[in-house]
Amino acid sequence: MKKSIYIGLILILSIVLLSGCGSTKEKKENPKKIPKEISVLDHEYYKGLTLEDIISVTVIRYTEGGDEEKTYTETGEIEKNYNYWKNKKLGKETTQSCEDNTTVYIFKLKDNASISIEKECDWIVIQDKRYLIK
């Protein structure tokens, strides 16, 4: 008789524990914050880059075939390269990397400073972090 009572209690206790009825903690869901999409040039790292301050853009392409460098000083080409990045959105961070397809855009400013943007395959590298480009 005692054996059947113990088995009954163990069964009831098991059912309560497995169903979660004995739990007094509430599960709180932490919704992931979806970052607001921002332009590449709106990232804090590029805050000093304005179209009015750019005097030239040097584009360097690194591929398996070698390096190719071109410097643009014409207003139309400067604007084209600036707007390309202004219209691109930063996506989520990624761990992808590649070594044979990198393009660096070096924007030289009126105060002789320069700001560079590194595009590696289909993502951008900002301070050693990689972000998808939308």
C-alpha positions in Angstrom: 0.0 0.0 0.0 2.8 2.4 0.9 4.5 1.5 -2.3 1.5 2.6 -4.4 1.2 5.8 -2.5 4.8 6.7 -3.1 4.5 5.8 -6.8 1.3 8.0 -7.0 3.1 10.9 -5.3 6.1 10.6 -7.6 3.8 10.5 -10.6 1.9 13.6 -9.4 5.1 15.5 -8.6 6.6 14.5 -12.0 3.5 15.8 -13.8 3.5 19.1 -11.9 7.2 19.6 -12.6 7.1 18.7 -16.2 4.0 20.9 -16.9 5.5 23.9 -15.3 2.6 24.3 -12.9 4.9 24.3 -9.9 7.0 27.2 -11.4 6.4 30.6 -9.8 8.8 32.4 -12.1 7.4 34.3 -15.0 9.3 33.9 -18.3 10.1 37.4 -19.5 10.7 37.7 -23.2 13.4 40.1 -24.1 12.4 41.3 -27.5 15.5 42.0 -29.6 15.9 45.6 -30.5 15.9 45.9 -34.2 18.5 48.6 -35.0 17.2 51.4 -37.1 18.8 51.3 -40.5 21.2 54.1 -41.0 23.2 55.3 -43.9 26.8 54.2 -43.9 27.8 57.9 -43.7 25.6 58.4 -40.7 27.7 56.0 -38.7 29.6 57.8 -35.9 32.9 56.9 -37.5 32.1 59.0 -40.6 30.5 62.0 -38.9 33.2 64.4 -40.2 32.6 63.5 -43.8 30.5 66.1 -45.7 30.4 66.6 -49.4 31.3 70.2 -49.1 34.7 69.4 -47.5 35.9 66.7 -49.9 38.5 67.8 -52.4 39.3 64.4 -53.9 38.4 60.7 -53.7 41.0 58.0 -54.3 39.6 54.5 -55.0 42.0 51.6 -54.6 40.8 48.1 -55.7 42.8 45.2 -54.3 42.2 41.9 -56.2 44.0 38.7 -57.0 45.1 40.4 -60.2 46.8 43.3 -58.3 46.0 46.8 -57.2 44.3 49.4 -59.2 44.2 53.0 -58.0 42.3 56.0 -59.4 42.0 59.5 -57.9 39.0 61.7 -58.8 39.1 65.5 -58.3 36.1 66.4 -60.5 33.0 67.5 -58.6 30.7 65.1 -60.4 32.9 62.0 -59.6 33.4 63.2 -55.9 29.6 63.6 -55.6 29.0 60.2 -57.2 31.3 58.4 -54.8 29.9 60.3 -51.8 26.3 59.6 -52.7 27.0 55.9 -53.3 27.9 55.6 -49.6 25.3 58.0 -48.4 22.6 55.9 -50.1 23.9 52.6 -48.7 22.5 51.3 -45.4 24.4 49.5 -42.7 23.1 46.0 -42.1 23.8 43.7 -39.3 27.3 42.8 -38.1 28.9 39.8 -39.8 31.9 37.6 -39.3 32.5 37.0 -43.0 35.7 38.0 -44.5 37.6 37.8 -47.8 41.1 38.7 -48.9 40.9 39.0 -52.7 38.2 41.6 -53.2 38.7 44.8 -51.3 38.0 48.4 -52.3 39.1 51.4 -50.3 37.7 54.8 -50.8 39.9 57.6 -49.4 38.1 60.9 -49.1 40.7 63.8 -48.8 39.3 66.8 -47.1 40.0 70.5 -47.3 41.8 70.5 -44.0 44.2 67.9 -45.4 42.6 65.2 -43.2 41.3 62.0 -44.9 38.6 59.6 -44.1 38.6 56.1 -45.7 35.8 53.6 -46.2 36.8 49.9 -46.7 34.5 47.7 -48.7 35.4 44.0 -48.5 33.4 41.8 -50.9 29.8 42.7 -50.0 30.3 44.3 -46.6 31.9 47.2 -45.0 34.7 47.2 -42.4 34.4 49.8 -39.7 37.0 49.7 -36.9 37.7 46.0 -37.4 34.0 45.1 -37.4 32.2 44.0 -40.6 28.7 45.0 -41.5 26.5 43.9 -44.3 25.6 46.6 -46.8 22.0 47.1 -47.9 
